[in-house]
Amino acid sequence: MIEHVFVSAATILHADLDAFYASVEQRDDPRLRDRPVAVGGGVILACSYEAKRRGVRTAMGGRQARALCPDLVFVRPRFDAYVEASKAVFELFHQTTPLVQGVSIDEAFLDVAGLHRIDVPPVDIGARLRARVRAEVGLPITVGVARTPFLAKVASRVAKPDGLLLVPPDAEDAFLHPLPLEQLWGVGEVTARKLHSYGLVTAGDVAALPSSVLVGTLGPAAGRHLYAVVHGRTPAAVVVGRSRGSIGAQRALGHGPHEPEAVRAALLGLVDRVCRRLRTAHRTTRTVVLRLRFEDYTKATRSRSFAQATDSGEDIAAAAVALLESARPLIRARGMTLVGVALTGLASAEFVQPALPLDHPDRGGLDHAVDAVARRFGTQAVVRASLLRRGEGIAVPLLPD
């Protein structure tokens, strides 16, 4: 892991492709340009800004989206095209600076502090990067430039779509404090709603409070983090080479009601997916996290930790199902539109069994047998019986583990 040294200047870029999936579709099909576009069918995976301006948003059901925007154009996702576009953009990131921290397939932090003696100012580097992505990949991208990754991320949020925004170090408070709390990276709907109940609307409102009040309101970790956020005290380093801290997958279910067995089957399909990735990356996990989204777009999580790290699909599946069962009352009360699972507390596996023939006497466990079949014939060759009719859902592309 390489941490870049703190520099008291606006040298961090946050580059974020705009409406990525939808933009790729509009790039590749001229008939879609300047039209409201939604990627997906029953549930929207992504939508163009023309659609967003009409009230359409990600994770919305197709029927609701069509009611808001009758001329909405639905297209099937083409994940191979999105992966290729992402690779092309990341190549431009790495041509700009070796210090690139990928966040997802469509966004990254870039540290350009080391270029100050041989290149133009960081904001001009950001402008040049935007022009290259547009000219060479054909996609719009927004860039925020600031002293820290957090501020650069917020700057790119404010500048969207297809914009460029510099936050000078001596104007950070003037930029940050008027912003609504929802614009702050890491402030979710639940936290924002709680703060609103106390009459706090902007980052400046929160900045006027002592740390002890925020800790008492939100808890020690969240309170101290928010206090650091509104006072510009977030880490200034871009971290390169750090292994992924979690492995997760999620499945949009659409509006319910959903049969409990169907939800359980969907969850187990997600568990199979993340466990394959876990073992392929030669990692183990200590904690399983269940993620739920409800009909009102609020979210909830549940987690369970193991006494010892594991890569056992059976153990992880049992923990995930137990978490789902514990959340049944909440699901019945609020409805559910999405289920997800994440594995956290990752570590390198101390011993990884080599890939041996399926009939080899030393070949151990169902997990390894399934992995061997998936490596040879593809992940779709092995599917739970409960998912044969329902399918495993969409596996969105991710950065490498």
Rosetta blueprint (number, residue, H / E / L):
1 M L
2 I E
3 E E
4 H L
5 V L
6 F L
7 V L
8 S L
9 A L
10 A L
11 T L
12 I E
13 L E
14 H E
15 A E
16 D E
17 L E
18 D L
19 A L
20 F H
21 Y H
22 A H
23 S H
24 V H
25 E H
26 Q H
27 R H
28 D H
29 D L
30 P H
31 R H
32 L H
33 R L
34 D L
35 R L
36 P L
37 V E
38 A E
39 V E
40 G E
41 G L
42 G L
43 V E
44 I E
45 L E
46 A E
47 C E
48 S L
49 Y H
50 E H
51 A H
52 K H
53 R L
54 R L
55 G L
56 V L
57 R L
58 T L
59 A L
60 M L
61 G E
62 G H
63 R H
64 Q H
65 A H
66 R H
67 A H
68 L H
69 C L
70 P L
71 D L
72 L L
73 V E
74 F E
75 V E
76 R L
77 P L
78 R L
79 F H
80 D H
81 A H
82 Y H
83 V H
84 E H
85 A H
86 S H
87 K H
88 A H
89 V H
90 F H
91 E H
92 L H
93 F H
94 H H
95 Q H
96 T H
97 T L
98 P L
99 L L
100 V E
101 Q E
102 G E
103 V E
104 S E
105 I L
106 D L
107 E E
108 A E
109 F E
110 L E
111 D E
112 V L
113 A H
114 G H
115 L H
116 H L
117 R L
118 I L
119 D L
120 V L
121 P L
122 P H
123 V H
124 D H
125 I H
126 G H
127 A H
128 R H
129 L H
130 R H
131 A H
132 R H
133 V H
134 R H
135 A H
136 E H
137 V H
138 G L
139 L L
140 P L
141 I E
142 T E
143 V E
144 G E
145 V E
146 A E
147 R L
148 T L
149 P H
150 F H
151 L H
152 A H
153 K H
154 V H
155 A H
156 S H
157 R H
158 V H
159 A H
160 K L
161 P L
162 D L
163 G L
164 L E
165 L E
166 L E
167 V L
168 P L
169 P H
170 D H
171 A H
172 E H
173 D H
174 A H
175 F H
176 L H
177 H L
178 P L
179 L L
180 P E
181 L H
182 E H
183 Q H
184 L L
185 W L
186 G L
187 V L
188 G L
189 E H
190 V H
191 T H
192 A H
193 R H
194 K H
195 L H
196 H H
197 S H
198 Y L
199 G L
200 L L
201 V L
202 T E
203 A H
204 G H
205 D H
206 V H
207 A H
208 A L
209 L L
210 P L
211 S H
212 S H
213 V H
214 L H
215 V H
216 G H
217 T H
218 L H
219 G L
220 P H
221 A H
222 A H
223 G H
224 R H
225 H H
226 L H
227 Y H
228 A H
229 V H
230 V H
231 H L
232 G L
233 R L
234 T L
235 P L
236 A L
237 A L
238 V L
239 V E
240 V E
241 G L
242 R L
243 S L
244 R L
245 G L
246 S E
247 I E
248 G E
249 A E
250 Q E
251 R E
252 A E
253 L L
254 G L
255 H L
256 G L
257 P L
258 H L
259 E L
260 P H
261 E H
262 A H
263 V H
264 R H
265 A H
266 A H
267 L H
268 L H
269 G H
270 L H
271 V H
272 D H
273 R H
274 V H
275 C H
276 R H
277 R H
278 L H
279 R H
280 T H
281 A L
282 H L
283 R E
284 T E
285 T E
286 R E
287 T E
288 V E
289 V E
290 L E
291 R E
292 L E
293 R E
294 F L
295 E L
296 D L
297 Y L
298 T L
299 K E
300 A E
301 T E
302 R E
303 S E
304 R E
305 S E
306 F E
307 A E
308 Q E
309 A E
310 T E
311 D L
312 S L
313 G H
314 E H
315 D H
316 I H
317 A H
318 A H
319 A H
320 A H
321 V H
322 A H
323 L H
324 L H
325 E H
326 S H
327 A L
328 R H
329 P H
330 L H
331 I H
332 R H
333 A H
334 R H
335 G L
336 M L
337 T L
338 L E
339 V E
340 G E
341 V E
342 A E
343 L E
344 T E
345 G L
346 L L
347 A E
348 S E
349 A L
350 E L
351 F L
352 V L
353 Q L
354 P L
355 A L
356 L L
357 P L
358 L L
359 D L
360 H L
361 P L
362 D L
363 R L
364 G L
365 G H
366 L H
367 D H
368 H H
369 A H
370 V H
371 D H
372 A H
373 V H
374 A H
375 R H
376 R H
377 F H
378 G L
379 T H
380 Q H
381 A H
382 V L
383 V L
384 R L
385 A H
386 S H
387 L H
388 L L
389 R L
390 R L
391 G L
392 E L
393 G L
394 I L
395 A L
396 V L
397 P L
398 L L
399 L L
400 P L
401 D L
